Amino acid sequence: MPQINIAVIGAGMAGLKAASTLYNIGMNVTVFEKSRGLGGRLASRRTDFGHFNHGAQYVTARNPGFDAFLRQATDHKSARNWRPNLHRGDIESGSIYPTKETSQNPDTISQLDQTAQTSTVGNLAVDCWFQGAPQMNKLIHPLVDEFGIKKQHRIIAIEPSGPRQFILHDDLDGAFGPFDGVIVSAPAPQTADILRPLSPRFDPIGDVVMAPCWAVMVAFEKPLPTAFDAMLYPSPEISWAARSTQNEGVFHTRTPDPWVLHATPQWSRDHLEEDKDRVIEKLLSALRAASGVKLPELHSIAAHRWRYARTEVPLGKSYLNGMNGRVIAAGDWCLGARVEAAWRSGQTAAHAMMETLIG
């Protein structure tokens, strides 16, 4: 087979699944990632006392292929099963997090029923929950191979070079290529910015709706004195709060005690441009009220704004292609707010590229 050169924009789950699939059949693959690390929203921040999983907190699998991937990752020690002691707020109609009551529709975002705030301790989820090990961004480790990865390269444009090749341009006036095919796996708004100038076939990406999320990473000097490791929609401000540690016990002796708080989509929208210090203050106050305990002294605290965190209205298909099938858009936003959706989209995008280039 003649050498085929493929560019993949984005080194999250979708992009790396596409890159790995194409590399393993002999294509020459180059991945471009705007950040310093890999994994996208499978993100972890390292500190001098441990790490914070401040992006996706866990993953589940219903697709047999993705389930096999997670089992393989577990065997290779890059994933582990996670069953936290869980506090649940009363939820009206489902949640983006799969629970016993909502596992049939985990991508639905709902609001807390404020008329009652009962709690249930224990993970009653139907699905098995997995985390990356020792941190979430290790979950993509089985997909990283010997293909080239160019970190800190923000691709802003794709230029056709003749009828069947493309040149990529970054925000520092760099040019890369030519490539025979391109897969773009950035969040939907960023993918639209890159692809809509190429073809009206990519206009439907504009209909995708992604919600933001404020994340707060707080380390307490002493363990937070609760009977649970995680809280699911405990208040109108917080959709998720969890102890970011690999220890299985709730009342552990490790200090500082690291927690990650995720604001609800609506609260994040309402406070999207707010100062980080104010966001931290308000979400800590919400945590204090939701947990019902006095918060220990703070060891450290930081906030991160995910501008495109959760898919609320997906594309409705696993990928979108144009330019005679040689440019493909992929990502979790194609199918829904799940890491599994990203993996499936990356896989099907790679197969579509194969069909176009080698039949």
N, C-alpha and C positions, 0 to 999 in steps of 0.2 A: 504494500500500500504506500503511495507517495506520502511524503511528510505533510501532515495537516496541522496547522497552527491555530490554536484556540485561545482566546482571551476570556477570562472569567472575572467580572467586576464584583467584588465583595467576598470576604472570607468568613462568612457565617455558615450555618449548617447547609443552606441551599447551595451556596456557591461552592463549598468544599465537596459536597456530595456530587455535584455536576463535574467538578474538576477531577475528582478521584475516578468517577465512572469513565470519563473520556480518556484519562491517562492510562487506565488499566487496559484499554483496547489498543493502545499504541499511538494515540495522538499526542502532539507536543502542546502542553498546556502551560499558560502563564496566568497566575492569579494576581489581581491588583486590589490592595486593601488600603483604605484611607487611614486606618488607625495603626498604632504600634503593635497591637496584638491581634490574635485570631479568635474567632468564635462569635463575633457580632454581639447580639444580646445574650448569648451564653457567656456572661461577663463576670469576672472576679477582679477585685482590687486587693492587692497584697499589702499588708502592713507589717510592722515589726513584731506583732504578736499573733498574726494569723491572717486570714483572708475574709473578705466580704463577697458573697455572691449577690451582687446588686442588680443583676439583670434577671433572666429567667431563674426561678427557684427550683424547679424540678420538671421532669418530662414524663409523659405516659405514652403507651403504644397500643394501637388497635390494628394498624396495618401489619401483616405478618412479616414483611420485609424490615420494617423499622423495629419491630419487636426482636427480630434476629440480630439486628445491628446493636441494640441495647444489651442483649445477652452476650454478644461477642465483646462489647466494650467492658462489660462486667467481668468476663473471664480474663481480660487483659488489664484489669485493675484501673481502668479509666472511667468506670461508672460503678455505682453501688445502689442497692435498694435503700429507700428512705421511708421510714414510717414514724413521723413525729407525733408526739402528743399534741393534739390539735384542738384549739378553741374555735367554735363556730358561732358567728352572729346569726340571727334569724334572717334568712334570705327569702325574698318574695318569689323569684322565678328563675333561679339558676345563677351560675357564676362561671367565670372563665376558668376557675379551678375545679377539677373533677372531684366530686364528693359522691357519697352513696346516693344522695338525693338528686344530684345534677349531672351524673357522669354521662348521661345520654346526650347532653348538650353543653359541653364545657366551654364553648366559645361565646356563650351568651353572657353579656354583662348586665348585672342587676344592681339594685340598690338595697341597702339594709332596711329591713322593716323596723322603723324606729319605735313602734309601739311596744316591742318587747326585745330584750337583749339577753336571752338565755344562752348558756354555753354548754358545749358538749366536749368532753376531753377524750382523746383517742382518735386515731386515724381510721375512719370507717369507709374509706374510698374503695370502690369496686376495683379500679385500676391499680396496678402496681406503680408506685412512684419511684423514679430514678433521679439521682443527682450525679453530676460529674465528680470524679474522685482524683485527687483530693479537693478540687474545686470545679465549678461548673464548666469553665472553658476547656477542661481536659476531656469533655465529652466528645469533642471533634477530633481527638488524637488519632483514632483509627482511620480517619479520612485524609490525614496529612501524609503525603508521599514525597517523592523526589522531584515533583514538578516545581517550577519556579514560583516563588511568592514575593511580590514586590510590595513591602509594607510602606505606609505613609505616602501613598500615591493616590490622590483623589482624582479620579477620572471624571472629566466634565463634558466631554464631547466625543462622539464617534464620527469619523469622516470616511465616507466611501472612497475607496481607492481602486478605480476600475469597477467592473460589473460584479466582482466576486470577492473582493478583499476590503479590509478596513484598517484605518489608522486611529489609534486612541490618543487623546490629548488630555494632559492633566492640568491642574491649576497653577503649575510652575513653568508652563510653556514647554513641558516635555512631550515628545511624540514617540509612540511605540507601535511596532507592527512592521509589515502588514500581517493581518490575521485573516484566516479563511472564515472564521465564525466568531461570534461574541455572545456570551451569556451574561446578562446583567441581573444581579441578585441583591441590589440595594433596596432599602425601604421604598414603598410605592411612589411617594412624591419625588424622591431623588431619582428613581428609575425613570419616571415620567419626564423629568427635566432633561435627561440624557437622550431618551428614545423618541419622544414625540416630534422633535425636529426632523427625524429621519423618515417617518411614515405615519399617515393617519391610522394605520392598523394598530398603533400603540395608544390611540386616544382613550380607549376604555380604562386605561390605568388611572385616569383622572377621576373615575367613579369610585375607586377604592377609598375607604375611610379608615385612617389609623389614628388611634388615641395616644396622647402623651402620657407620661408617668413620671412623677417626681419620686426619687428614691433617696432615702436617708440612711446613712451608715453610722451607727452609734455604738461605741464601746463603753460599757459601764464599768466602773471600778470594781464593783461586786456583782455577783449574779443577780439578775432580775428575779425577785422571789415570786415566781408564778408556778402553777401546776401544769404548764404546757410549754411547748417549744415553739409553737406557731399559732397565729390567729388569722382566721379567714373572714374577711369583711366584718370586723368587729365594730366599725363605726362608719358614718357617712364620709369621713375623711380618709380612712385607711382601708385598702382592699386586702392587704397582706402584711403581716409582721412575723418575722421568724428569727430564731437564734441561728446565726451563721457559723456553725461549728460542726465538726465531724463526730463529736462525742454523742453517745447514745443516751446517756442519762440526762434527766432534766435538771436535777440539782447537782451540777458538777462543781468541781473545785477550781476549775480553770478561771483565771482572771487575767486581763479584763474580759468581760462578757460581751461578745459582738452580736448586734441585732441589725437586721435590714428591715426598713419600713417602705412599703409601696403605697403611694396615695391612689385613691380611686380615679378613674378616668375623668369624671366630671370635676372633681376637686383639682386635678392637675390642669385641666383646661382653664378653670377659673383663676388659677394662680400661675399660669404658664410663665409669665414674664416677671414674677415676683422675685425679690432679692432672696438669695439662698438662706441667709440668716433668718429671715422671716418665715420661710418655708420650714426650716428646721424647728423653730420655736413653736409653730402651730401644730406640726405633726407630733412633736414630743408631748405637747399638751393633750392631743387626741389619744396618744398611747397611754398616757397616765390615766385618763378617764376610762379608756376601754379595758385596761388591765386591772384597774381597781387597786393598784399598789403604788406606793411611793417609789419614784424612780431613784436608783442609786446615783452617786456622783458620776459625772462624765469623765471618762479617760480621753476620748477623742470623738469627733463628730464631723461628718461631711455630707454633702448632698450632691446628687447627680440628676440632671434632667434628661430623660429619654423623650426626645421630641416625637419620635415615631416608635411607640412601644408595643401597641396591641392592635390587631386588626379587628375592626368593628363591622365593616362591610367589605367582604372579600371580592376578588375578581369573579369567582365562580367557576374557574377552570384552572388546571394545574400549571399552565404556562401560556404565554402569548408570544407569537413570532411574527416576523416581518422580514423585509429585504430578501425575498425568496427563501425564507426559512433559515437564513444565516445569522440573524440577530434575534435573540430570544430573551424575554423577560421572565424571571422566576423569583420565587420567594414565598415565605409563609403567607403573605398577604394575598396570594393567588387562591388559597383554599381556606384559610382561617387562622385563628390565634393559637397555634400549637407548633411546637418544635417539630413534631411529626409532619405537619403540613409543609414546613420548609424542606425537610428531607425528601418527601414525596415529590415536591415541585422540582427540586434539583435533579432527582433521578429521571423524571419524565422529560425535563428540558434536555438533559444529556442524550436520552434516547431519541428525541426529536432531532437533535443536531446530527446524530449518527445517521438517521434516516435521510436527512438532507444531503449530507456530504459523502456517504458511502453506500446508501441504499439498503 
